[in-house]
Structures are given as structure tokens and as C-alpha cells.
């Protein structure tokens, strides 16, 4: 068995990531009126397409607005939106990057 040693900073970042992902799932359920609980949305589950949460283009626009209001994350470029809005993990990465650099 391998021992892992984490610094306080790494633990804070991991906690922060978990909190952000949970917050994103709640934001999606509340703003998009999903018939799911936040816990039913997987971090890597696609938001659009087959085997997805079932979002459509209107949901995408609402999600972009909600992310801007909640995190100040501005997604103006359709290609960037396609990359960022893939799943909870990709949104959380964009939020963390924005918080760290002030850019999407």
C-alpha cells in the first residue's frame, strides 16, 4: 500500500474543488429546474447528448448566465462554451481557473 502525503494547500484545493462541484450541481438544479437532485448529477456525466443530464440550448444559455452571476465566469465564445459546459468537472476547472487568474 502506498502512503500519500498532502500539504495543507493541496487539501484546501481538494476541498474547494468538491465544494465548487457541489455548488455547480445545486446551481444547475435550481436555475434549470432539473427533475434531478444535485447528488444525481455525476461529475463526469455529459450535460448534453446521449446518456447526459438532458440539457438543451436554452439550458446552456441559462447556465452561462448563472455561472456569470455566481462566479463572475464570463463565457462569450461559443467554442469556449462547448469546452466548458461539457460536464461538472469541466465547469469546475473553468471556475477554478477564473478564480486563480481572473480569466475564463
C-alpha positions in Angstrom: 0.0 0.0 0.0 1.3 3.4 -0.9 1.3 6.3 1.6 0.1 9.7 0.4 1.2 12.9 2.0 -0.8 16.0 1.1 0.1 19.6 2.1 -2.5 21.8 3.7 -2.7 23.8 0.4 -3.5 20.6 -1.6 -6.2 19.6 0.9 -7.7 23.1 0.8 -7.7 22.9 -3.1 -9.3 19.4 -3.0 -12.0 20.7 -0.5 -12.5 23.8 -2.7 -13.0 21.6 -5.8 -15.5 19.4 -4.1 -17.4 22.5 -2.8 -17.4 24.1 -6.2 -18.7 20.9 -7.9 -21.5 20.6 -5.3 -22.3 24.3 -5.8 -22.4 23.9 -9.6 -24.7 20.9 -9.3 -27.1 22.9 -7.0 -26.9 25.9 -9.3 -27.9 23.7 -12.3 -30.8 22.1 -10.4 -32.1 25.4 -9.1 -31.6 27.5 -12.3 -32.5 24.9 -14.9 -35.4 23.4 -13.0 -34.0 19.9 -13.4 -36.0 17.0 -12.2 -32.9 15.6 -10.5 -31.2 16.2 -7.2 -27.7 17.6 -7.2 -26.4 14.2 -6.0 -27.8 12.5 -9.1 -25.6 14.5 -11.4 -22.2 12.8 -11.9 -19.1 15.0 -12.1 -18.1 13.4 -15.5 -21.7 12.9 -16.8 -22.2 14.8 -20.1 -24.6 17.7 -19.8 -25.8 17.4 -23.5 -26.4 14.5 -25.8 -26.8 10.8 -25.2 -26.6 9.5 -21.6 -26.5 13.1 -20.4 -28.3 15.2 -17.9 -30.5 16.2 -20.9 -29.7 19.9 -21.2 -30.7 21.8 -24.4 -29.5 25.1 -26.0 -31.9 27.2 -23.8 -30.4 25.5 -20.7 -26.9 26.3 -21.9 -27.8 30.0 -22.1 -29.3 29.9 -18.7 -26.3 28.1 -17.3 -23.9 30.7 -18.8 -25.9 33.5 -17.1 -26.0 31.6 -13.8 -22.2 30.9 -13.9 -21.6 34.6 -14.5 -23.8 35.6 -11.6 -22.4 33.0 -9.2 -18.7 33.1 -10.1 -18.2 36.0 -12.4 -17.2 33.5 -15.1 -18.0 35.0 -18.5 -18.3 32.7 -21.4 -18.8 34.7 -24.6 -17.2 32.5 -27.2 -19.3 29.6 -28.5 -16.2 27.4 -28.8 -15.2 28.1 -25.2 -18.8 27.3 -24.1 -18.6 24.0 -25.9 -15.4 23.1 -23.9 -16.5 24.5 -20.6 -20.1 23.2 -20.5 -19.2 19.5 -21.1 -19.8 18.3 -17.5 -19.5 19.4 -13.9 -15.7 18.7 -13.9 -15.1 21.0 -16.9 -17.2 23.7 -15.4 -15.4 23.4 -12.0 -12.0 23.6 -13.8 -13.1 26.8 -15.6 -14.3 28.3 -12.3 -11.0 27.5 -10.5 -9.0 28.9 -13.5 -11.1 32.0 -13.4 -10.7 32.4 -9.6 -6.9 31.9 -9.9 -6.3 34.2 -12.9 -9.5 36.3 -13.3 -10.0 34.8 -16.8 -12.3 32.1 -18.2 
